[in-house]
């Protein structure tokens, strides 16, 4: 079962200084943090803030190519979580045919924001993300997302601030 979500903002993991894109369901009951790269975070932040760059950046270029080829991004779907790695699919429509392309969630989200496509997450991914492990130097840290949910649900969009490089 898929759940529609939206980008609530971008924050930084305090342990690793890695950017995290925060997805919330439309009822704002469930939260999904996805650790992403710095460049992808910048691209998502640029789209969220409607910043126009002098030249097309990578995700803008992809949008422009799809537009010129008359390809529609129907939706993106975060569809799996394996070994602390999230997976996504971009659903495209071209000449009344559906194409599904494997993608990193961060790239899929950056594209979805640019084209106005819906973002969906498989409910199994939300359940699997209840415990996400990541390493800080030599130590293993386990993050229980129920704690994240409590923290994130109490935040407003203003609490995220602007993402700066």
C-alpha positions, 0 to 999 in steps of 0.5 A: 500500500502506498502513502502519499507524502510531501517534503516537510524540509531538510535538516542535518543529522547531528551525529554525522552532519549528513543532510536528511530530507524529511517526508511527512504524510498528508495528514502529518501523522507519519514521518520518514527521514531519508539521509541524502547527499549534500548536492541532492540536499542543495537541489531539493532546497533550491526547488523548495525555495523556488530559487532560479539558477543562471544555468540549469542544474542536473535535476533542472536539466533532466526536467527540461529533457523530459519536457522536450521529449513530452514525457510526463513524470506521473509520480515517484515512489520510495519503494524499498529499504535494504541495509539502511539504503532507500530505493525509489522508482520514477513513474513516467508516461510517454506516448500513453506507455508507463515506464518505471525507472530505478532512482535514488530517492533524493534524485526522484524527490528533487525531480518530483518537486520540479515537475509537481509530481506526487511523492509516494512511500510504500508503507512497508518502508515506513515500518522498516525505517522504525530502526535505522542504523548508521555509523559514527566513526567506529561506534554503531548508533541505532536511531528509533524513528519514533523518537524522530517522529516526536521531535519532527512533529513538534517542528514547524517549517520555520524550524528547518531554516534555509539549507546553506552550502 
